[in-house]
Amino acid sequence: MKIKKLLITFLLSILFLSGCIEQKESKTANTPPASSLSVSPSISGYSPFKVTFYINAHDSNGYITS
C-alpha cells in the first residue's frame, strides 16, 4: 500500500513538473525561394519559330515553411 502511494505521488509530481517546463520554438529566418526563367534563342523569327524555355528554382533553406 505504501509503495502504491509513493508511485502515485511520483507520477503526479512528474505530471505537474512537465507543465512547468517551457519549450522554445526554433525561430530561424525563412529565406524565400528563388526562381529564374530564360528563353533560347533570344532572337526573333518567323512562324513557326522554335523556342525553348529554361526554368530554375531552388530554396536555400532546403524546405518551404509557409
PQR file with spaces between the fields and no chain letter, atoms N, CA, C, O and H, PARSE charges and radii, in Angstrom:
ATOM       1  N    MET     1       0.827   -1.197    0.000 -0.4000 1.5000
ATOM       2  CA   MET     1       0.000    0.000    0.000 -0.0000 2.0000
ATOM       3  C    MET     1       0.873    1.262    0.000  0.5500 1.7000
ATOM       4  O    MET     1       0.563    2.236   -0.687 -0.5500 1.4000
ATOM       5  N    LYS     2       1.963    1.238    0.775 -0.4000 1.5000
ATOM       6  CA   LYS     2       2.848    2.393    0.844 -0.0000 2.0000
ATOM       7  C    LYS     2       3.551    2.632   -0.492  0.5500 1.7000
ATOM       8  O    LYS     2       3.766    3.777   -0.890 -0.5500 1.4000
ATOM       9  H    LYS     2       2.215    0.447    1.333  0.4000 1.0000
ATOM      10  N    ILE     3       3.909    1.543   -1.183 -0.4000 1.5000
ATOM      11  CA   ILE     3       4.554    1.672   -2.494 -0.0000 2.0000
ATOM      12  C    ILE     3       3.572    2.272   -3.495  0.5500 1.7000
ATOM      13  O    ILE     3       3.970    3.073   -4.341 -0.5500 1.4000
ATOM      14  H    ILE     3       3.734    0.613   -0.859  0.4000 1.0000
ATOM      15  N    LYS     4       2.311    1.901   -3.412 -0.4000 1.5000
ATOM      16  CA   LYS     4       1.285    2.428   -4.304 -0.0000 2.0000
ATOM      17  C    LYS     4       1.145    3.943   -4.122  0.5500 1.7000
ATOM      18  O    LYS     4       1.056    4.677   -5.106 -0.5500 1.4000
ATOM      19  H    LYS     4       1.989    1.251   -2.724  0.4000 1.0000
ATOM      20  N    LYS     5       1.124    4.415   -2.869 -0.4000 1.5000
ATOM      21  CA   LYS     5       1.034    5.856   -2.599 -0.0000 2.0000
ATOM      22  C    LYS     5       2.263    6.580   -3.116  0.5500 1.7000
ATOM      23  O    LYS     5       2.160    7.668   -3.682 -0.5500 1.4000
ATOM      24  H    LYS     5       1.196    3.819   -2.070  0.4000 1.0000
ATOM      25  N    LEU     6       3.430    5.973   -2.922 -0.4000 1.5000
ATOM      26  CA   LEU     6       4.677    6.569   -3.385 -0.0000 2.0000
ATOM      27  C    LEU     6       4.686    6.676   -4.910  0.5500 1.7000
ATOM      28  O    LEU     6       5.099    7.696   -5.463 -0.5500 1.4000
ATOM      29  H    LEU     6       3.514    5.088   -2.462  0.4000 1.0000
ATOM      30  N    LEU     7       4.236    5.632   -5.578 -0.4000 1.5000
ATOM      31  CA   LEU     7       4.179    5.634   -7.039 -0.0000 2.0000
ATOM      32  C    LEU     7       3.201    6.688   -7.556  0.5500 1.7000
ATOM      33  O    LEU     7       3.508    7.400   -8.512 -0.5500 1.4000
ATOM      34  H    LEU     7       3.901    4.804   -5.129  0.4000 1.0000
ATOM      35  N    ILE     8       2.039    6.791   -6.938 -0.4000 1.5000
ATOM      36  CA   ILE     8       1.044    7.796   -7.349 -0.0000 2.0000
ATOM      37  C    ILE     8       1.595    9.204   -7.117  0.5500 1.7000
ATOM      38  O    ILE     8       1.424   10.079   -7.965 -0.5500 1.4000
ATOM      39  H    ILE     8       1.790    6.213   -6.161  0.4000 1.0000
ATOM      40  N    THR     9       2.250    9.430   -5.985 -0.4000 1.5000
ATOM      41  CA   THR     9       2.839   10.732   -5.694 -0.0000 2.0000
ATOM      42  C    THR     9       3.916   11.069   -6.717  0.5500 1.7000
ATOM      43  O    THR     9       4.001   12.201   -7.192 -0.5500 1.4000
ATOM      44  H    THR     9       2.389    8.719   -5.296  0.4000 1.0000
ATOM      45  N    PHE    10       4.734   10.080   -7.052 -0.4000 1.5000
ATOM      46  CA   PHE    10       5.793   10.284   -8.037 -0.0000 2.0000
ATOM      47  C    PHE    10       5.209   10.647   -9.402  0.5500 1.7000
ATOM      48  O    PHE    10       5.673   11.590  -10.042 -0.5500 1.4000
ATOM      49  H    PHE    10       4.665    9.160   -6.666  0.4000 1.0000
ATOM      50  N    LEU    11       4.201    9.909   -9.848 -0.4000 1.5000
ATOM      51  CA   LEU    11       3.587   10.171  -11.155 -0.0000 2.0000
ATOM      52  C    LEU    11       2.901   11.526  -11.191  0.5500 1.7000
ATOM      53  O    LEU    11       2.978   12.230  -12.197 -0.5500 1.4000
ATOM      54  H    LEU    11       3.825    9.142   -9.327  0.4000 1.0000
ATOM      55  N    LEU    12       2.234   11.899  -10.114 -0.4000 1.5000
ATOM      56  CA   LEU    12       1.597   13.224  -10.070 -0.0000 2.0000
ATOM      57  C    LEU    12       2.644   14.330  -10.089  0.5500 1.7000
ATOM      58  O    LEU    12       2.434   15.374  -10.705 -0.5500 1.4000
ATOM      59  H    LEU    12       2.171   11.326   -9.296  0.4000 1.0000
ATOM      60  N    SER    13       3.762   14.109   -9.423 -0.4000 1.5000
ATOM      61  CA   SER    13       4.852   15.101   -9.437 -0.0000 2.0000
ATOM      62  C    SER    13       5.403   15.279  -10.843  0.5500 1.7000
ATOM      63  O    SER    13       5.662   16.402  -11.275 -0.5500 1.4000
ATOM      64  H    SER    13       3.933   13.261   -8.923  0.4000 1.0000
ATOM      65  N    ILE    14       5.582   14.174  -11.556 -0.4000 1.5000
ATOM      66  CA   ILE    14       6.079   14.242  -12.939 -0.0000 2.0000
ATOM      67  C    ILE    14       5.091   14.995  -13.818  0.5500 1.7000
ATOM      68  O    ILE    14       5.494   15.833  -14.626 -0.5500 1.4000
ATOM      69  H    ILE    14       5.371   13.262  -11.205  0.4000 1.0000
ATOM      70  N    LEU    15       3.809   14.707  -13.668 -0.4000 1.5000
ATOM      71  CA   LEU    15       2.801   15.406  -14.472 -0.0000 2.0000
ATOM      72  C    LEU    15       2.778   16.898  -14.165  0.5500 1.7000
ATOM      73  O    LEU    15       2.644   17.720  -15.071 -0.5500 1.4000
ATOM      74  H    LEU    15       3.482   14.027  -13.012  0.4000 1.0000
ATOM      75  N    PHE    16       2.908   17.241  -12.902 -0.4000 1.5000
ATOM      76  CA   PHE    16       2.905   18.645  -12.507 -0.0000 2.0000
ATOM      77  C    PHE    16       4.139   19.357  -13.056  0.5500 1.7000
ATOM      78  O    PHE    16       4.036   20.461  -13.591 -0.5500 1.4000
ATOM      79  H    PHE    16       3.017   16.573  -12.166  0.4000 1.0000
ATOM      80  N    LEU    17       5.298   18.729  -12.923 -0.4000 1.5000
ATOM      81  CA   LEU    17       6.536   19.360  -13.384 -0.0000 2.0000
ATOM      82  C    LEU    17       6.615   19.441  -14.900  0.5500 1.7000
ATOM      83  O    LEU    17       7.251   20.350  -15.434 -0.5500 1.4000
ATOM      84  H    LEU    17       5.381   17.832  -12.488  0.4000 1.0000
ATOM      85  N    SER    18       5.990   18.518  -15.596 -0.4000 1.5000
ATOM      86  CA   SER    18       6.041   18.561  -17.059 -0.0000 2.0000
ATOM      87  C    SER    18       5.332   19.798  -17.607  0.5500 1.7000
ATOM      88  O    SER    18       5.686   20.277  -18.684 -0.5500 1.4000
ATOM      89  H    SER    18       5.474   17.780  -15.162  0.4000 1.0000
ATOM      90  N    GLY    19       4.350   20.317  -16.895 -0.4000 1.5000
ATOM      91  CA   GLY    19       3.671   21.544  -17.312 -0.0000 2.0000
ATOM      92  C    GLY    19       4.485   22.782  -17.024  0.5500 1.7000
ATOM      93  O    GLY    19       4.195   23.852  -17.561 -0.5500 1.4000
ATOM      94  H    GLY    19       4.063   19.928  -16.020  0.4000 1.0000
ATOM      95  N    CYS    20       5.510   22.659  -16.179 -0.4000 1.5000
ATOM      96  CA   CYS    20       6.338   23.801  -15.805 -0.0000 2.0000
ATOM      97  C    CYS    20       7.522   23.996  -16.741  0.5500 1.7000
ATOM      98  O    CYS    20       8.143   25.059  -16.738 -0.5500 1.4000
ATOM      99  H    CYS    20       5.745   21.791  -15.743  0.4000 1.0000
ATOM     100  N    ILE    21       7.833   23.006  -17.524 -0.4000 1.5000
ATOM     101  CA   ILE    21       8.974   23.098  -18.431 -0.0000 2.0000
ATOM     102  C    ILE    21       8.542   23.838  -19.685  0.5500 1.7000
ATOM     103  O    ILE    21       7.566   23.466  -20.335 -0.5500 1.4000
ATOM     104  H    ILE    21       7.328   22.143  -17.527  0.4000 1.0000
ATOM     105  N    GLU    22       9.278   24.885  -20.015 -0.4000 1.5000
ATOM     106  CA   GLU    22       8.942   25.703  -21.175 -0.0000 2.0000
ATOM     107  C    GLU    22       9.729   25.211  -22.380  0.5500 1.7000
ATOM     108  O    GLU    22      10.948   25.051  -22.311 -0.5500 1.4000
ATOM     109  H    GLU    22      10.072   25.187  -19.487  0.4000 1.0000
ATOM     110  N    GLN    23       9.035   24.974  -23.472 -0.4000 1.5000
ATOM     111  CA   GLN    23       9.692   24.565  -24.703 -0.0000 2.0000
ATOM     112  C    GLN    23       9.764   25.764  -25.630  0.5500 1.7000
ATOM     113  O    GLN    23       8.758   26.416  -25.906 -0.5500 1.4000
ATOM     114  H    GLN    23       8.045   25.104  -23.528  0.4000 1.0000
ATOM     115  N    LYS    24      10.966   26.044  -26.104 -0.4000 1.5000
ATOM     116  CA   LYS    24      11.163   27.164  -27.014 -0.0000 2.0000
ATOM     117  C    LYS    24      11.158   26.672  -28.443  0.5500 1.7000
ATOM     118  O    LYS    24      11.742   25.635  -28.760 -0.5500 1.4000
ATOM     119  H    LYS    24      11.784   25.514  -25.879  0.4000 1.0000
ATOM     120  N    GLU    25      10.494   27.424  -29.303 -0.4000 1.5000
ATOM     121  CA   GLU    25      10.453   27.088  -30.714 -0.0000 2.0000
ATOM     122  C    GLU    25      11.675   27.662  -31.407  0.5500 1.7000
ATOM     123  O    GLU    25      12.170   28.732  -31.052 -0.5500 1.4000
ATOM     124  H    GLU    25      10.020   28.266  -29.046  0.4000 1.0000
ATOM     125  N    SER    26      12.139   26.943  -32.384 -0.4000 1.5000
ATOM     126  CA   SER    26      13.257   27.422  -33.187 -0.0000 2.0000
ATOM     127  C    SER    26      12.723   28.467  -34.164  0.5500 1.7000
ATOM     128  O    SER    26      11.872   28.164  -35.000 -0.5500 1.4000
ATOM     129  H    SER    26      11.737   26.074  -32.673  0.4000 1.0000
ATOM     130  N    LYS    27      13.219   29.682  -34.055 -0.4000 1.5000
ATOM     131  CA   LYS    27      12.745   30.766  -34.923 -0.0000 2.0000
ATOM     132  C    LYS    27      13.886   31.208  -35.828  0.5500 1.7000
ATOM     133  O    LYS    27      14.562   32.202  -35.559 -0.5500 1.4000
ATOM     134  H    LYS    27      13.910   29.928  -33.376  0.4000 1.0000
ATOM     135  N    THR    28      14.089   30.461  -36.898 -0.4000 1.5000
ATOM     136  CA   THR    28      15.097   30.835  -37.869 -0.0000 2.0000
ATOM     137  C    THR    28      14.430   31.640  -38.970  0.5500 1.7000
ATOM     138  O    THR    28      13.255   31.442  -39.279 -0.5500 1.4000
ATOM     139  H    THR    28      13.541   29.654  -37.117  0.4000 1.0000
ATOM     140  N    ALA    29      15.181   32.532  -39.546 -0.4000 1.5000
ATOM     141  CA   ALA    29      14.642   33.375  -40.612 -0.0000 2.0000
ATOM     142  C    ALA    29      14.390   32.521  -41.849  0.5500 1.7000
ATOM     143  O    ALA    29      15.235   31.716  -42.242 -0.5500 1.4000
ATOM     144  H    ALA    29      16.135   32.693  -39.295  0.4000 1.0000
ATOM     145  N    ASN    30      13.247   32.700  -42.446 -0.4000 1.5000
ATOM     146  CA   ASN    30      12.897   31.968  -43.647 -0.0000 2.0000
ATOM     147  C    ASN    30      13.287   32.792  -44.858  0.5500 1.7000
ATOM     148  O    ASN    30      12.813   33.913  -45.037 -0.5500 1.4000
ATOM     149  H    ASN    30      12.561   33.354  -42.127  0.4000 1.0000
ATOM     150  N    THR    31      14.149   32.233  -45.685 -0.4000 1.5000
ATOM     151  CA   THR    31      14.537   32.881  -46.926 -0.0000 2.0000
ATOM     152  C    THR    31      13.600   32.401  -48.022  0.5500 1.7000
ATOM     153  O    THR    31      13.438   31.194  -48.200 -0.5500 1.4000
ATOM     154  H    THR    31      14.534   31.321  -45.539  0.4000 1.0000
ATOM     155  N    PRO    32      12.978   33.316  -48.763 -0.5600 1.5000
ATOM     156  CA   PRO    32      12.032   32.877  -49.794  0.2800 2.0000
ATOM     157  C    PRO    32      12.735   32.122  -50.929  0.5500 1.7000
ATOM     158  O    PRO    32      13.914   32.360  -51.195 -0.5500 1.4000
ATOM     159  N    PRO    33      12.022   31.224  -51.591 -0.5600 1.5000
ATOM     160  CA   PRO    33      12.604   30.504  -52.728  0.2800 2.0000
ATOM     161  C    PRO    33      12.964   31.469  -53.857  0.5500 1.7000
ATOM     162  O    PRO    33      12.343   32.521  -54.005 -0.5500 1.4000
ATOM     163  N    ALA    34      13.965   31.104  -54.647 -0.4000 1.5000
ATOM     164  CA   ALA    34      14.388   31.926  -55.791 -0.0000 2.0000
ATOM     165  C    ALA    34      14.114   31.149  -57.069  0.5500 1.7000
ATOM     166  O    ALA    34      14.227   29.924  -57.101 -0.5500 1.4000
ATOM     167  H    ALA    34      14.469   30.249  -54.527  0.4000 1.0000
ATOM     168  N    SER    35      13.753   31.871  -58.118 -0.4000 1.5000
ATOM     169  CA   SER    35      13.497   31.219  -59.399 -0.0000 2.0000
ATOM     170  C    SER    35      13.979   32.107  -60.537  0.5500 1.7000
ATOM     171  O    SER    35      14.120   33.321  -60.387 -0.5500 1.4000
ATOM     172  H    SER    35      13.660   32.866  -58.092  0.4000 1.0000
ATOM     173  N    SER    36      14.227   31.479  -61.671 -0.4000 1.5000
ATOM     174  CA   SER    36      14.651   32.238  -62.853 -0.0000 2.0000
ATOM     175  C    SER    36      14.053   31.589  -64.100  0.5500 1.7000
ATOM     176  O    SER    36      13.736   30.400  -64.114 -0.5500 1.4000
ATOM     177  H    SER    36      14.113   30.493  -61.794  0.4000 1.0000
ATOM     178  N    LEU    37      13.909   32.393  -65.134 -0.4000 1.5000
ATOM     179  CA   LEU    37      13.355   31.941  -66.398 -0.0000 2.0000
ATOM     180  C    LEU    37      14.174   32.558  -67.520  0.5500 1.7000
ATOM     181  O    LEU    37      14.432   33.762  -67.519 -0.5500 1.4000
ATOM     182  H    LEU    37      14.167   33.360  -65.123  0.4000 1.0000
ATOM     183  N    SER    38      14.582   31.736  -68.476 -0.4000 1.5000
ATOM     184  CA   SER    38      15.277   32.254  -69.653 -0.0000 2.0000
ATOM     185  C    SER    38      14.722   31.592  -70.899  0.5500 1.7000
ATOM     186  O    SER    38      14.131   30.514  -70.837 -0.5500 1.4000
ATOM     187  H    SER    38      14.373   30.759  -68.477  0.4000 1.0000
ATOM     188  N    VAL    39      14.920   32.249  -72.030 -0.4000 1.5000
ATOM     189  CA   VAL    39      14.378   31.785  -73.308 -0.0000 2.0000
ATOM     190  C    VAL    39      15.523   31.659  -74.303  0.5500 1.7000
ATOM     191  O    VAL    39      16.418   32.502  -74.358 -0.5500 1.4000
ATOM     192  H    VAL    39      15.401   33.124  -72.081  0.4000 1.0000
ATOM     193  N    SER    40      15.474   30.595  -75.082 -0.4000 1.5000
ATOM     194  CA   SER    40      16.503   30.410  -76.109 -0.0000 2.0000
ATOM     195  C    SER    40      15.819   30.038  -77.419  0.5500 1.7000
ATOM     196  O    SER    40      14.920   29.198  -77.378 -0.5500 1.4000
ATOM     197  H    SER    40      14.746   29.910  -75.038  0.4000 1.0000
ATOM     198  N    PRO    41      16.152   30.563  -78.518 -0.5600 1.5000
ATOM     199  CA   PRO    41      17.084   31.663  -78.748  0.2800 2.0000
ATOM     200  C    PRO    41      16.456   33.001  -78.381  0.5500 1.7000
ATOM     201  O    PRO    41      15.234   33.139  -78.325 -0.5500 1.4000
ATOM     202  N    SER    42      17.295   33.956  -78.138 -0.4000 1.5000
ATOM     203  CA   SER    42      16.807   35.276  -77.713 -0.0000 2.0000
ATOM     204  C    SER    42      16.566   36.212  -78.891  0.5500 1.7000
ATOM     205  O    SER    42      16.381   37.414  -78.701 -0.5500 1.4000
ATOM     206  H    SER    42      18.288   33.844  -78.183  0.4000 1.0000
ATOM     207  N    ILE    43      16.568   35.674  -80.094 -0.4000 1.5000
ATOM     208  CA   ILE    43      16.302   36.492  -81.286 -0.0000 2.0000
ATOM     209  C    ILE    43      14.888   36.228  -81.777  0.5500 1.7000
ATOM     210  O    ILE    43      14.260   35.254  -81.360 -0.5500 1.4000
ATOM     211  H    ILE    43      16.719   34.698  -80.248  0.4000 1.0000
ATOM     212  N    SER    44      14.390   37.064  -82.637 -0.4000 1.5000
ATOM     213  CA   SER    44      13.038   36.881  -83.169 -0.0000 2.0000
ATOM     214  C    SER    44      13.115   36.148  -84.507  0.5500 1.7000
ATOM     215  O    SER    44      14.189   36.019  -85.096 -0.5500 1.4000
ATOM     216  H    SER    44      14.899   37.855  -82.975  0.4000 1.0000
ATOM     217  N    GLY    45      11.963   35.673  -84.976 -0.4000 1.5000
ATOM     218  CA   GLY    45      11.932   34.955  -86.243 -0.0000 2.0000
ATOM     219  C    GLY    45      10.526   34.860  -86.777  0.5500 1.7000
ATOM     220  O    GLY    45       9.596   35.451  -86.229 -0.5500 1.4000
ATOM     221  H    GLY    45      11.092   35.779  -84.497  0.4000 1.0000
ATOM     222  N    TYR    46      10.379   34.114  -87.849 -0.4000 1.5000
ATOM     223  CA   TYR    46       9.075   33.942  -88.477 -0.0000 2.0000
ATOM     224  C    TYR    46       8.456   32.620  -88.031  0.5500 1.7000
ATOM     225  O    TYR    46       9.161   31.689  -87.643 -0.5500 1.4000
ATOM     226  H    TYR    46      11.135   33.634  -88.295  0.4000 1.0000
ATOM     227  N    SER    47       7.147   32.557  -88.091 -0.4000 1.5000
ATOM     228  CA   SER    47       6.398   31.377  -87.684 -0.0000 2.0000
ATOM     229  C    SER    47       6.630   30.245  -88.694  0.5500 1.7000
ATOM     230  O    SER    47       6.690   30.545  -89.886 -0.5500 1.4000
ATOM     231  H    SER    47       6.574   33.314  -88.406  0.4000 1.0000
ATOM     232  N    PRO    48       6.759   29.022  -88.325 -0.5600 1.5000
ATOM     233  CA   PRO    48       6.883   28.515  -86.951  0.2800 2.0000
ATOM     234  C    PRO    48       8.301   28.745  -86.430  0.5500 1.7000
ATOM     235  O    PRO    48       9.288   28.489  -87.120 -0.5500 1.4000
ATOM     236  N    PHE    49       8.367   29.220  -85.233 -0.4000 1.5000
ATOM     237  CA   PHE    49       9.644   29.578  -84.599 -0.0000 2.0000
ATOM     238  C    PHE    49       9.794   28.750  -83.323  0.5500 1.7000
ATOM     239  O    PHE    49       8.969   28.836  -82.413 -0.5500 1.4000
ATOM     240  H    PHE    49       7.565   29.428  -84.673  0.4000 1.0000
ATOM     241  N    LYS    50      10.838   27.964  -83.272 -0.4000 1.5000
ATOM     242  CA   LYS    50      11.054   27.068  -82.143 -0.0000 2.0000
ATOM     243  C    LYS    50      11.711   27.839  -80.993  0.5500 1.7000
ATOM     244  O    LYS    50      12.750   28.473  -81.170 -0.5500 1.4000
ATOM     245  H    LYS    50      11.508   27.894  -84.011  0.4000 1.0000
ATOM     246  N    VAL    51      11.080   27.770  -79.804 -0.4000 1.5000
ATOM     247  CA   VAL    51      11.576   28.468  -78.614 -0.0000 2.0000
ATOM     248  C    VAL    51      11.701   27.458  -77.474  0.5500 1.7000
ATOM     249  O    VAL    51      10.833   26.602  -77.302 -0.5500 1.4000
ATOM     250  H    VAL    51      10.236   27.255  -79.661  0.4000 1.0000
ATOM     251  N    THR    52      12.764   27.555  -76.708 -0.4000 1.5000
ATOM     252  CA   THR    52      12.963   26.693  -75.547 -0.0000 2.0000
ATOM     253  C    THR    52      13.000   27.553  -74.294  0.5500 1.7000
ATOM     254  O    THR    52      13.707   28.560  -74.241 -0.5500 1.4000
ATOM     255  H    THR    52      13.469   28.250  -76.848  0.4000 1.0000
ATOM     256  N    PHE    53      12.233   27.150  -73.284 -0.4000 1.5000
ATOM     257  CA   PHE    53      12.207   27.861  -72.009 -0.0000 2.0000
ATOM     258  C    PHE    53      13.010   27.062  -70.981  0.5500 1.7000
ATOM     259  O    PHE    53      12.876   25.842  -70.880 -0.5500 1.4000
ATOM     260  H    PHE    53      11.659   26.332  -73.327  0.4000 1.0000
ATOM     261  N    TYR    54      13.837   27.764  -70.229 -0.4000 1.5000
ATOM     262  CA   TYR    54      14.606   27.155  -69.142 -0.0000 2.0000
ATOM     263  C    TYR    54      14.127   27.754  -67.822  0.5500 1.7000
ATOM     264  O    TYR    54      14.172   28.967  -67.621 -0.5500 1.4000
ATOM     265  H    TYR    54      13.946   28.755  -70.311  0.4000 1.0000
ATOM     266  N    ILE    55      13.675   26.894  -66.940 -0.4000 1.5000
ATOM     267  CA   ILE    55      13.164   27.345  -65.644 -0.0000 2.0000
ATOM     268  C    ILE    55      14.024   26.722  -64.548  0.5500 1.7000
ATOM     269  O    ILE    55      14.294   25.522  -64.567 -0.5500 1.4000
ATOM     270  H    ILE    55      13.638   25.908  -67.102  0.4000 1.0000
ATOM     271  N    ASN    56      14.450   27.543  -63.597 -0.4000 1.5000
ATOM     272  CA   ASN    56      15.253   27.066  -62.478 -0.0000 2.0000
ATOM     273  C    ASN    56      14.654   27.623  -61.186  0.5500 1.7000
ATOM     274  O    ASN    56      14.303   28.801  -61.119 -0.5500 1.4000
ATOM     275  H    ASN    56      14.231   28.519  -63.581  0.4000 1.0000
ATOM     276  N    ALA    57      14.540   26.782  -60.169 -0.4000 1.5000
ATOM     277  CA   ALA    57      14.024   27.226  -58.875 -0.0000 2.0000
ATOM     278  C    ALA    57      14.742   26.453  -57.769  0.5500 1.7000
ATOM     279  O    ALA    57      15.053   25.273  -57.927 -0.5500 1.4000
ATOM     280  H    ALA    57      14.826   25.825  -60.224  0.4000 1.0000
ATOM     281  N    HIS    58      14.999   27.126  -56.657 -0.4000 1.5000
ATOM     282  CA   HIS    58      15.598   26.462  -55.504 -0.0000 2.0000
ATOM     283  C    HIS    58      15.240   27.208  -54.221  0.5500 1.7000
ATOM     284  O    HIS    58      14.878   28.385  -54.242 -0.5500 1.4000
ATOM     285  H    HIS    58      14.746   28.085  -56.529  0.4000 1.0000
ATOM     286  N    ASP    59      15.351   26.501  -53.124 -0.4000 1.5000
ATOM     287  CA   ASP    59      15.092   27.079  -51.805 -0.0000 2.0000
ATOM     288  C    ASP    59      16.361   26.914  -50.971  0.5500 1.7000
ATOM     289  O    ASP    59      16.751   25.787  -50.665 -0.5500 1.4000
ATOM     290  H    ASP    59      15.645   25.545  -53.107  0.4000 1.0000
ATOM     291  N    SER    60      17.000   28.000  -50.606 -0.4000 1.5000
ATOM     292  CA   SER    60      18.274   27.937  -49.888 -0.0000 2.0000
ATOM     293  C    SER    60      18.129   27.335  -48.494  0.5500 1.7000
ATOM     294  O    SER    60      19.102   26.819  -47.946 -0.5500 1.4000
ATOM     295  H    SER    60      16.683   28.915  -50.854  0.4000 1.0000
ATOM     296  N    ASN    61      16.936   27.392  -47.913 -0.4000 1.5000
ATOM     297  CA   ASN    61      16.698   26.774  -46.605 -0.0000 2.0000
ATOM     298  C    ASN    61      16.547   25.265  -46.719  0.5500 1.7000
ATOM     299  O    ASN    61      16.704   24.545  -45.733 -0.5500 1.4000
ATOM     300  H    ASN    61      16.145   27.811  -48.359  0.4000 1.0000
ATOM     301  N    GLY    62      16.246   24.790  -47.908 -0.4000 1.5000
ATOM     302  CA   GLY    62      16.055   23.366  -48.101 -0.0000 2.0000
ATOM     303  C    GLY    62      14.617   22.920  -47.956  0.5500 1.7000
ATOM     304  O    GLY    62      14.296   21.777  -48.280 -0.5500 1.4000
ATOM     305  H    GLY    62      16.118   25.374  -48.709  0.4000 1.0000
ATOM     306  N    TYR    63      13.747   23.784  -47.480 -0.4000 1.5000
ATOM     307  CA   TYR    63      12.345   23.436  -47.308 -0.0000 2.0000
ATOM     308  C    TYR    63      11.504   24.708  -47.281  0.5500 1.7000
ATOM     309  O    TYR    63      12.008   25.794  -46.995 -0.5500 1.4000
ATOM     310  H    TYR    63      14.007   24.712  -47.217  0.4000 1.0000
ATOM     311  N    ILE    64      10.229   24.559  -47.579 -0.4000 1.5000
ATOM     312  CA   ILE    64       9.304   25.693  -47.556 -0.0000 2.0000
ATOM     313  C    ILE    64       8.483   25.593  -46.267  0.5500 1.7000
ATOM     314  O    ILE    64       7.839   24.575  -46.016 -0.5500 1.4000
ATOM     315  H    ILE    64       9.819   23.677  -47.811  0.4000 1.0000
ATOM     316  N    THR    65       8.508   26.654  -45.452 -0.4000 1.5000
ATOM     317  CA   THR    65       7.789   26.626  -44.192 -0.0000 2.0000
ATOM     318  C    THR    65       6.383   27.165  -44.324  0.5500 1.7000
ATOM     319  O    THR    65       5.487   26.723  -43.605 -0.5500 1.4000
ATOM     320  H    THR    65       9.032   27.481  -45.657  0.4000 1.0000
ATOM     321  N    SER    66       6.165   28.104  -45.218 -0.4000 1.5000
ATOM     322  CA   SER    66       4.812   28.616  -45.405 -0.0000 2.0000
ATOM     323  C    SER    66       4.728   29.360  -46.712  0.5500 1.7000
ATOM     324  O    SER    66       3.666   29.874  -47.063 -0.5500 1.4000
ATOM     325  H    SER    66       6.893   28.463  -45.802  0.4000 1.0000
